[in-house]
Amino acid sequence: MRKRELLKLLLLLIFTISCANVSFEKQAENLNEKAWEKVDTILTRINAPTFIPKNYYVKNYINNNEGRKAFVNAVNKAILDCNIKGGGNVIISEGEYISNGPIHLLSNVNLHLEDGAILKFGVVPLDYTPLVLVRWEGTLCYNYSPLIYAHNQKNIAVTGKGIIDGQTQLGWHKWKRGNDGKNQDADKERLRQFGNDVTTVETRVFGHGFLDLDGDGKDDGYGDDKDHYLRPTGIEFIECENILLEDFTIRNTPFWTIHPVFSKNITARNLDIQAGTTNDDGFDPDSCTDVLLENSTISTNDDAISIKAGRDQDAWDRLPCENIIVRNNNLTSGVNGFCIGSEMSGGVRNVFVYDNKIPKASRGINFKCNLDRGGQVEKIYIKNIELGYCENELFIFRMDYHGYRGNNYPTKFNDFFVSNINCDSVGATAFKIVGVESQTIQRVYLKNFDIRSTVKEAEIKYAEEVIFSNIKIDGKQWKK
């Protein structure tokens, strides 16, 4: 090796060692500024798909002789026709429609709801068969189809100023805690065990207990012919690429509202996501890459936004969720305004959240898991957030989330940078940062907080290098 190359190597080694010896407190501001420079690079990769200007009107495909299935058959026929002929726009015109079954999108198709179109989904479970591959609360399985679904498709969209209504209040919602035997708890525990044991996905059959993957009309041997009660999601795209969700209103979905999984290049903008009855998370990107959510209003009973990456052992060797941008949204939630978890076992990193408003939430910003999860959440950047009333905590790490099954795989949380946060009132603790002894929370930088009122300032335990800078509480400077 030549002397010049040796000198360069030596200088690099000296630089690396010197950086390692500089405290996080001294590096934090520079690391934060450098990280935000990545946003433009991520945005250059997020490009909404476009569609050829050819329209396919669903009304032209309706055959009234098909009775209660007339509309759903028509919209899926239009989608198939559009796909075969090279793509375009499948138009649902102004009016009210009942879809007694799911809509399955195909590549190069934009499902467009005109202003004044109201698309309601029926609530008869068997209408949502055959079963399809989904990720239910972080674990892969076969279940009833989501209301709008796509698997392994490219260049797909749902757009327009129409309304999508899941009508969960007419039946699906009872499965959460049904007292008539239709209760999801047993199926949820069964699915958790499948994930814990990392069983073959095709053995995880729910819905009506019948799985026909080869299309021969016969069960492939994994179903039990029994009814199961895992509710379907609203919109779920799995293993898809180049997605646009724009302008529509969606409400009353049976379960999580918008849930892309193992997908990339996602643009969601100008959405109005409204509440259902329970577990109605607004927007949950799950093991996705390059995602933009902007200029949307979300008001839900459960998490407004939750970044996810699968659950426990079933997710450890699967994809992370990374390169996520959340900006210029209005978020109201009965639980968390913005959160990561609790299903995040595949890892979450490079998340940028800025210029959002959270008028009301139980918790403003929450990073949640339990000791079943494992995984790592790192390089999270949040700034310029206006919060109103947080009933409980404003900013919280929790490693004791419910549903704990007795394992000991602590999640690693590190490198969080949060700045320019204004909050009117906190009903419990402003900062609750509590790790576990075997895995401390590491490197959290909190700068420029103005909290007008709180019951308790901070609870910090099993955390290292938590830096507070310019924190104002009750009109006074506060230091931990």
ABEGO torsion letter per residue (X at the ends): XBAAAAAAAAAAAAAAAAAAABBAAAAAAAAAAAAAAAAAAAAAABBBBBBBBBBBBAAAABBAAAEAAAAAAAAAAAAAAAAAAGEEBBBBBBEBBBBBEBBBBBBGBBBBBBBGBBBBBBABAAAAOBBBBBBBGGBBBBBBBBABBBBGBBGBBBBEABBBBAGAAAGAAAAABBAAGBBAAAAAAAAAAAAAAGBBAAABBBEAGBBBAAGAGBBAGABAGBBBABBBBABBBBGBBGBBBBGBBBBGBABBABBBBGBBGBBBBGBBBBBBABGABABBBBGBBGBBBBGBBBBBABBABBBBAEBEAAAAABBBBBGBBBBGBBBBBABBABBBOABAAAEBBGBBBBGBBBABBABABBBBBBAAAEEBBBGBBBBGBBBBBBABBABBBBAABBGBAGBBBBBBBBGBBBBGBBBABBABBABBBBBBAABBBBGBBBBGBBBABBABABBBBGBBGBBBBGBBBGGBBBBX
